[in-house]
Amino acid sequence: MTGRPAQGPRWGVTWDDGRLTARLWAPRAARVELLLDSQALSMTALPEGYWTVTTPAPAGIAYRLRVDGADMPDPASRRQAGGVHDPSLAEPVPDHDWQHPWAGRDWAEAVIYELHVGTFTPEGTLAAAASRLRHLADLGFTAIELMPLNQFPGDRG
Protein backbone atom coordinates (compact mmCIF):
# COMPACT_ATOMS: atom_id res chain seq x y z
CA MET A 1 0.00 0.00 0.00
CA THR A 2 1.36 3.40 -0.91
CA GLY A 3 -1.31 5.58 0.69
CA ARG A 4 -4.28 5.56 3.03
CA PRO A 5 -7.28 3.76 1.44
CA ALA A 6 -9.99 6.06 0.09
CA GLN A 7 -12.60 4.14 2.06
CA GLY A 8 -12.31 2.79 5.56
CA PRO A 9 -12.95 3.67 9.18
CA ARG A 10 -12.61 7.28 10.27
CA TRP A 11 -9.28 7.61 12.06
CA GLY A 12 -8.43 9.75 15.05
CA VAL A 13 -10.46 9.94 18.28
CA THR A 14 -14.26 9.89 18.61
CA TRP A 15 -16.67 9.65 21.57
CA ASP A 16 -19.90 7.84 22.27
CA ASP A 17 -21.52 7.81 25.73
CA GLY A 18 -18.30 8.59 27.63
CA ARG A 19 -16.26 6.04 25.72
CA LEU A 20 -13.31 7.09 23.60
CA THR A 21 -12.56 5.19 20.40
CA ALA A 22 -9.10 5.67 18.91
CA ARG A 23 -8.31 4.56 15.37
CA LEU A 24 -5.05 4.70 13.46
CA TRP A 25 -4.05 3.68 9.98
CA ALA A 26 -0.68 1.94 10.30
CA PRO A 27 -0.62 -0.85 7.69
CA ARG A 28 2.95 -1.98 8.35
CA ALA A 29 2.81 -1.92 12.16
CA ALA A 30 3.12 -5.14 14.12
CA ARG A 31 1.76 -3.64 17.38
CA VAL A 32 -0.11 -0.43 18.20
CA GLU A 33 -1.11 0.87 21.65
CA LEU A 34 -3.06 3.85 22.98
CA LEU A 35 -1.26 5.53 25.89
CA LEU A 36 -3.66 7.16 28.39
CA ASP A 37 -2.18 8.44 31.63
CA SER A 38 0.05 5.54 32.73
CA GLN A 39 -1.93 2.88 30.82
CA ALA A 40 -0.89 1.26 27.55
CA LEU A 41 -4.00 -0.18 25.89
CA SER A 42 -3.43 -2.66 23.06
CA MET A 43 -5.20 -1.72 19.85
CA THR A 44 -6.85 -4.37 17.67
CA ALA A 45 -5.80 -4.77 14.04
CA LEU A 46 -8.61 -4.33 11.50
CA PRO A 47 -8.65 -4.95 7.75
CA GLU A 48 -6.85 -2.52 5.43
CA GLY A 49 -4.19 -1.63 8.04
CA TYR A 50 -6.40 0.10 10.62
CA TRP A 51 -6.05 -0.32 14.39
CA THR A 52 -8.70 0.47 17.01
CA VAL A 53 -9.47 0.46 20.74
CA THR A 54 -12.45 1.73 22.78
CA THR A 55 -12.19 2.64 26.46
CA PRO A 56 -13.88 4.90 29.03
CA ALA A 57 -12.07 8.27 29.14
CA PRO A 58 -12.88 11.88 29.99
CA ALA A 59 -12.99 14.55 27.30
CA GLY A 60 -9.76 16.51 27.08
CA ILE A 61 -7.50 13.67 28.22
CA ALA A 62 -3.93 13.72 26.90
CA TYR A 63 -2.85 10.67 24.92
CA ARG A 64 -0.16 9.30 22.65
CA LEU A 65 0.09 6.36 20.30
CA ARG A 66 2.81 3.72 20.50
CA VAL A 67 3.58 2.10 17.16
CA ASP A 68 6.05 -0.77 17.31
CA GLY A 69 7.57 0.74 20.47
CA ALA A 70 7.83 4.35 19.24
CA ASP A 71 5.66 6.89 21.11
CA MET A 72 4.13 9.69 19.06
CA PRO A 73 1.21 12.11 18.97
CA ASP A 74 -1.87 11.18 16.94
CA PRO A 75 -1.43 12.28 13.29
CA ALA A 76 -5.22 12.89 13.15
CA SER A 77 -5.34 14.91 16.39
CA ARG A 78 -7.39 18.09 16.40
CA ARG A 79 -5.30 19.61 19.20
CA GLN A 80 -1.93 19.16 20.87
CA ALA A 81 -1.05 19.82 24.51
CA GLY A 82 1.81 22.01 23.30
CA GLY A 83 4.02 21.62 20.24
CA VAL A 84 3.87 18.99 17.53
CA HIS A 85 5.82 16.44 19.59
CA ASP A 86 3.69 16.84 22.74
CA PRO A 87 0.73 14.58 23.58
CA SER A 88 -2.50 14.91 21.65
CA LEU A 89 -5.65 16.05 23.45
CA ALA A 90 -8.81 14.02 22.95
CA GLU A 91 -11.57 16.58 22.48
CA PRO A 92 -15.02 15.77 21.15
CA VAL A 93 -16.28 17.64 18.12
CA PRO A 94 -19.54 19.36 19.02
CA ASP A 95 -22.57 18.52 16.91
CA HIS A 96 -23.52 21.38 14.65
CA ASP A 97 -26.22 21.61 12.02
CA TRP A 98 -24.33 23.52 9.31
CA GLN A 99 -26.79 25.65 7.37
CA HIS A 100 -25.91 28.63 5.26
CA PRO A 101 -27.59 30.07 2.19
CA TRP A 102 -24.32 31.25 0.57
CA ALA A 103 -23.62 29.20 -2.56
CA GLY A 104 -20.07 30.46 -3.07
CA ARG A 105 -18.70 31.98 -6.24
CA ASP A 106 -17.55 30.65 -9.57
CA TRP A 107 -13.94 29.43 -9.25
CA ALA A 108 -13.17 31.02 -12.62
CA GLU A 109 -13.62 34.41 -10.88
CA ALA A 110 -11.44 33.56 -7.87
CA VAL A 111 -8.19 35.39 -7.18
CA ILE A 112 -6.59 33.32 -4.41
CA TYR A 113 -4.16 34.60 -1.78
CA GLU A 114 -2.21 31.90 0.09
CA LEU A 115 -2.04 33.34 3.58
CA HIS A 116 0.47 31.85 5.99
CA VAL A 117 -1.07 32.75 9.36
CA GLY A 118 2.24 32.66 11.23
CA THR A 119 4.04 35.12 8.95
CA PHE A 120 1.27 37.34 7.55
CA THR A 121 1.40 39.72 10.52
CA PRO A 122 4.01 40.42 13.21
CA GLU A 123 1.67 38.81 15.77
CA GLY A 124 1.27 35.63 13.70
CA THR A 125 -2.32 35.00 14.84
CA LEU A 126 -5.70 34.49 13.15
CA ALA A 127 -7.07 37.57 14.94
CA ALA A 128 -4.26 39.74 13.58
CA ALA A 129 -4.73 38.31 10.08
CA ALA A 130 -8.49 39.02 10.24
CA SER A 131 -7.75 42.67 10.95
CA ARG A 132 -5.97 42.90 7.56
CA LEU A 133 -8.58 41.21 5.35
CA ARG A 134 -9.86 44.54 3.98
CA HIS A 135 -6.33 45.24 2.68
CA LEU A 136 -6.34 41.95 0.73
CA ALA A 137 -9.80 42.69 -0.69
CA ASP A 138 -8.61 46.15 -1.78
CA LEU A 139 -5.73 44.49 -3.63
CA GLY A 140 -8.29 42.40 -5.57
CA PHE A 141 -8.11 39.03 -3.82
CA THR A 142 -11.45 37.24 -3.64
CA ALA A 143 -10.46 34.04 -1.79
CA ILE A 144 -7.97 33.10 0.92
CA GLU A 145 -6.24 29.76 1.36
CA LEU A 146 -5.03 29.46 4.94
CA MET A 147 -1.58 27.95 5.34
CA PRO A 148 -0.62 25.78 7.16
CA LEU A 149 -3.58 23.71 8.26
CA ASN A 150 -1.60 21.76 10.83
CA GLN A 151 1.03 22.36 13.45
CA PHE A 152 4.71 22.10 12.71
CA PRO A 153 7.82 22.74 14.80
CA GLY A 154 8.92 26.32 15.42
CA ASP A 155 7.44 29.60 16.56
CA ARG A 156 5.06 30.10 13.64
CA GLY A 157 3.34 26.72 13.42
SULGIKA-V292621 format. One record per residue. N is the residue number from 1. NEAR is the number of other C-alpha atoms within 10 Angstrom. Layout:
n = (N:N)
near = (NEAR:NEAR)
This chain:
n = (1:2:3:4:5:6:7:8:9:10:11:12:13:14:15:16:17:18:19:20:21:22:23:24:25:26:27:28:29:30:31:32:33:34:35:36:37:38:39:40:41:42:43:44:45:46:47:48:49:50:51:52:53:54:55:56:57:58:59:60:61:62:63:64:65:66:67:68:69:70:71:72:73:74:75:76:77:78:79:80:81:82:83:84:85:86:87:88:89:90:91:92:93:94:95:96:97:98:99:100:101:102:103:104:105:106:107:108:109:110:111:112:113:114:115:116:117:118:119:120:121:122:123:124:125:126:127:128:129:130:131:132:133:134:135:136:137:138:139:140:141:142:143:144:145:146:147:148:149:150:151:152:153:154:155:156:157)
near = (8:5:7:13:12:6:7:13:16:13:18:17:23:18:19:10:6:12:14:21:19:22:25:26:24:16:17:11:14:10:15:26:24:25:19:16:10:7:10:15:16:15:21:14:20:15:9:15:16:23:23:21:18:18:14:12:14:14:15:13:15:19:24:24:25:20:18:12:12:10:16:17:21:27:15:15:18:16:19:18:16:11:15:19:16:15:23:26:21:27:18:15:10:6:6:6:6:5:6:6:5:6:6:6:10:7:10:6:9:13:12:13:15:12:14:20:23:18:14:15:16:10:13:16:15:14:11:15:18:11:10:12:13:11:10:13:14:9:9:13:15:15:16:16:12:12:13:14:10:12:15:12:9:8:8:14:17)
